[in-house]
């Protein structure tokens, strides 16, 4: 249940100047979509994730959370806590559809919004002041529309900056206490008195960007609460965390957050990785997996109209040791074969010390794709004469046209509708599992009854 200060702050009628930033977060998003599509799941403990021994929970319904099931929990642990848990593999395409509808609703409020993943958005309300829009009324209407049009509950936070808006949206959501679901207020505005109270009461791990590793380092220094952090000289933080992190930690401990809502926010990296039900053995199996992941990443790059200059590969072995390799190119790529060739070469540079339980390919140093640029492809022969160069460029253009046509058909009719020859296994299409459609660990080799 929200604290009294949360409820009283939400009753305040702020102006846009008081609460220029809104944060909205959809409740149990993946699980909620699955329940909407299959009403027979309503009232049951439902999770989206990998059902296998190496799977993890990506989203859990509140019915599942009553048993202690939560995101990022290993599925084997989740099933021990809740033997009747229904674990579904997830359908990323379906979640994207709901996410686009969600973003369209937010756009009706303000075009200045910044998505965080599929189910979270920051919105800048500052331009609404001249239309006499009150933030609290706007937030309540936004939440109502999301429920009416999508059928999904959400939590909305209002504050002077991103830090407090996100903290407020978390306080707006339902909570579990002694196994019982306690409804949240739905919308929370953080007034100045509440902000000061939270800075005194919050643990450091509640701050933006303070994950488990940073939290552990702070706690080793005796800094467990935000008030402790605020009392430390920034020079001391610089010694332990470097200048950038120290400045960020010190500012947030004072309740300051200068980050603007960035409506043109683009991907900084795109990647895909998979934990296998049966570990890969030998270079050929690893290479095939890396090429498959490279294809997923290439299609994601083209979907976002970006090219990548840096390609990275990660391999994790059965002993849980992890090795990474990266290569930066002088040109940008979004081509399946080019990315696959680099990924395969990086994989070959890693000594296989045992069976591989996880493999991944990621790209960074992303740039907007400019027009119909022709990229270097690593499966074309070297061209040393003008006619050979022209033939190579023509082949590249033909390949790009085929690639775009395949992308279009797959987007309209499903990824298994068409494939290039190298994608065929017998008479079937070897359809990759794109991150999100089943990014949460493998199914068990034998079927489970869920």
N, C-alpha and C positions, 0 to 999 in steps of 0.2 A: 504493500500500500504506500502511496506517496506520503512523504512527510507533511505535517501541517503547513510548513513554510512553502512547499511546492504548491499545495492547493490554494493557499492565500495569494501566492504570487500569480497564479493563473487567473485569479479573479480581478487582478488589476487591469485597467484598460489602457495599455501603453499606446504611445504614438509611434509612427515609423522611425522617428529619431531615437526613441528608446529601444526599439527592437527591429533593427534593419535587416537582421539575418534570421532566416527560417531554416530548420532542418527537419525533414520528414523521412521516416524509416518505416517500411512495410513490415508488419508482424509475421514472423515465421514464413517468409515469402515462398520458398520452394514448396514447403509442406502445404501451405495454404492453397497454392495453385493445384496441387495434386488432389486435395480434398474437394475443391471446386469442380474439378473434372470427374471425380468419382465420389458422389455424395454418400456412397455406402461406407466411406472411410470416416465420415463425420462422427466425432465423439470417441474415435479410437486413437491410441498413441501411434503417431505416424512420424517417420523420419525419412529424409532423402539422403542417400549416401551409398557407399559400397557395402554390400551385405556380406562380402567375403571376410576371411580371417584378417586380412590386411586393410580392410575398408575403414573409412572414417565417416562420421555423421556431418553433413553439410548444413542441414536445417532440421529442426524438430518442432512438432506442434506443441502447443501448451499442454495438451494431454500427456505427451511424452515427457515434457519437462517436469511434470509433477513427480515423475519417478527418478528425476535427477539426470535425464538424458539431455545433452547439450551439444552445440556445434563443436567440431574438432575432436570429439570424443571417439576413440576407437569403437568400431561397431560391436566387437566382442564384449566390450565393457558395457555398451548400451544395452545389449541383449541380456546381460546378467542383471542389470538394474531393472529392466522391463521385459520379461520373457514374451509378452504378447506384442512387442513392438513390431509394427509393419514397416519394413525398410524397402523403399522404392529407389530404383536406379537414377531417376531424374531425367528430365527432358529439356535440355537447354533451349531448344528452339521455342518451346512453349513458354518458358520463362521470359524469353526475349520479347515475345508478343505482348505479354502482360506488362513488361517493363516499358515498351513503347507507348502503350495506352496510359500508363502511369505518368510518363514524361509529358504526354500531350495534355493531361489534366493540369500538371504543374505549369506548363507553358501558358495555359489560359489565365493563370494568375500573374505570371511575369515571365518574359522571355529570358531574363537573366538568371539562369539556374545552372548548377554544376552537378551532374550525376556522379555518384560514387558507386560503381558497380551497377547492378540492375535494380536494387531495391532501396537506394538511399539517394537523397538529393539535398543540396544546399540551394537556397534561393535568396536573391537580393531584393528586398522589398522597398529599398530607399526611393525608387522612382515612383512609388504609389502614393506618396504623401500629397502630391498636388491634386490627386483624385479623391482625397479625403478617405482613403481606405484605412481602416483600423486593423493592425496586425492580428489581434486576437480573433476578430470576426473572420478575417481572411483565412486564418489557420483552421478554425472550426469548420468553415465552409469547404476548405480543401479536404479535410479529413472525411467529411460527410460525402463529398463527391467520390472519393476513392472507394468508400464502402458501397455506395449506391451503384457505381458503374463497374467496379472490379470485383466487389464482394470480399474485399480484403481489409482488415483492420490496420490501422497505422498509428504511429505516435509522432507528434509534432512538437518541436521545441522552438522557442523564440528567445532571442538574446541580442546583445550588442555586437557579438562577433561569433565566429565559427565555433570556438571553444565552448562557450556557454550554450549556444543553440543545440549543439550535439549532446552535451550533458543534459540539457532540458528534455530533449526528445527521449533519451533513455529513461528519465524519471517519469515520463508520461505513459510508459507501457505497463501492461500487467506484470505482476511479480508472483513468484511461488513462495508461500510461507507455510512450513510444516505440512507440505504436500497439498496445500490448498491454493487455488488460483485466486489472486486478489486483483480485481480490475484496477487499471490505472486511470488517471484523469483524462488521458487522451491528448490534451494540449497543455503545455506548461510554458509560462513566460517567467523568465528569471529577472526579477526586479533587483535594484542595487543592494537592498538588504540581504536578499537571498544569495546573491553572488558572494558577498563577504562571508556569509555563513558557510557556503560550500567550500570556499578557499581555506577555511579553518577545519572543515570536517573531512574533506576528500583525501583518500590515499593517493600517492604519487602515480600509481598505475592507472588512475582515472584520466590522467592528462593525455592529450593528443600526442601520438607518436611514442609514448612510453609503453613499449611492449615488455614481455617477460624478461628479456635479457637486460634492458636498461633499468627496469624496476629492480631486478636483483642487484645490479651494480649500485644503484642508489641506496638500497636497503643495507648493503654492506658498509656504506658510509654513514649509516644511522639515519638516513633520510627516508622515512616511511610515509610521511604525510606531506601534503602540499605546504602546510604552514612551516614545516621543517625546512623544506626546499627554499621557501621565500626568505628564510633567515640566513642562508648561506651566501657568502660573497661570490659574485660571478667569477672572479679569478680562480677560486677554488674549483668551481665546476669546469672551467676551461682546462685546468690541469688534468682532470680525470676524463673529460668527454670531448675536448676540442672546442674551438671558438664557436662554431655554428650551433652545435647541440647545446652548449652552455647558454648561449644567448636565447635560444628557443625555450629551454627549461626555465630560465630566470623570468622571462616575459610571461609565460603561462602561469607560473607560480604567483605572479601579481595579477592574474586575470586578464592579461593583455594578449591579443592575437590580431596581428595586422594583415593576415591573409585575406585577400578579397575573394568574393565568389567569382570564379572564372568560368564564364559561359562558353569559352572556346577551349576548354581543357581537352587535351588529346592524350592518347596512350603514350606512356614513356617506355613501355616494354610490352611485348606480346609473347606468350610462351605456352607450351603444352607439355605435360608430363604424365606418366602413367606408372602406377604400381601394379605389377603383374601377379596374377593368380599363381602362375608357375614361373619361377625365375628363369631368365634367359641364360643360355649356356653357349659360349663361343662367339667369335666375331661376326659370323653371318647373321645370327639372330639379333644381335645388338644393332648391326648396321641396318637391317630391315626395319627395326623399331624406330630408329632415328630418322630414317627416310619418311616413314609414315607420319611421325610427329612433325617433321619439317613441312609436309604437305598441309597439315592442319594449320600450322603457323602461317604459311604462305597465303592460304585462303583468308585467314583472319586479317593479314596485312592488306590484302587487296580489298576486303570488305570495308576497312577503315581508310582506304585510299592513301596508304603509307608504304614506304620502303624502309628497309633496315640496313644499317651499315655494320652492326656488330651482331655476330651469331655466337651463341653459347650452348654448350652441351653439359649435362650433368648425368652421372651414373652413380647409383647407390648399390652397394653389394650386400650380400646376405649377412655379412658381419656388421652392417650399418655404416661402414666407412663410405665416404662420399668423395668423388673426384669431379672437378669442373675444369673445362677448357673453353677458351674464347678466342675469336679471331675478328679483327676489325678490317673491313674492306674499304677501298677508296671510292667505291660506287655503291649505290643502294640497290637492293634486290627485293622482289616479292614473288620470285619464280620458284615453283616447287622443286625443279631439278637443281637449280643453283643453290638453294638453301639446303637441299638434301645432300648435295655433294660436299658442301662445307661441313655440315653436321657429321656426315660419315667420316670425313677426314679427321675431324676433331675426335670422334670416337675411336678411330684407329690409333690416335696418339696416346690413348689411355691403356695402360697395361691391365688386362683383365685378371685381377687377383682372385676371382671367384665368380660365382653365378651373380647375375645382375637382377635385383628385385625392383629397381625403379630406373627409368630413363626419361630424359626430358630434353627439349630443344626450346630455347628462348631467343628473342631478338631485342635489341635495344639500339640506341642512337638512331631513333626513327625520324624520318623526314616526310613531308607531304610528297605524294607522287605527282610528278609534273607531266601533265598531258599524256601522250601515248609513247613515253620514252621507251626505247629499246634497251634491254638490259643484256649484259653478258650472261651467256648460258654455258655451263661447263660440259655439256654433252655434244657441242658442235665442234667440228674439226677446225684446226687453226687455219686462218685465212691469210695468205701472204700476197695475193694479187688482187687488183681492183675487181675483177670479175668474181673471184672467190669471196671477197668482202661483200659485194652486192648480194651474192647468193646466200651468204650467211645472214645478212640483214633481212632478206626476204624470208628465210626460214624462221628467223626470230619473230617477224611480224605474223607469219602464219601460225606459229606456236602460240603467240599471245592471243590471236583471234580465237583459236581452238580453246585455249584455257578460259577465256572470258565466256565463251559459249557454254562450256561445261559448268562453270560457276553459276551461270544464269539458270540452266536447266535444273541443277541441284537445288538452287534456292527456291524454285517454283514447285518442284515435284519430289524433292527428297534427295538425299545424297547417294542413294543406291540406284537412281534411275539411269545413270550413265557413268561410264568410266573409260579411262584410257587403258590400253592393253596391259600396261604394267600393274594395273589395279585388279586384274581379274585373277581369281583363284578357281580353276576349273571353269564352270559356267556361271559362277557367282561373282559379285562385286565385293571386294574386300573393303568394307566401309570402315573408315577410322572412327574412333570414338572421340568426338571433339570435346575439349575441356568444357565442363558444365553439363554435357549430355551424360557423361559418366566419368567425372573427374575425381571421384571420391574414393577410389580404390576399386579393385576388381570384384566381380562376383565369384563365389566359390565355383570350382570346376564342375560340381554336380549341383543340380537345381535345389533350391530351398523352397519351402512352402511359406511364402509371406504374402 
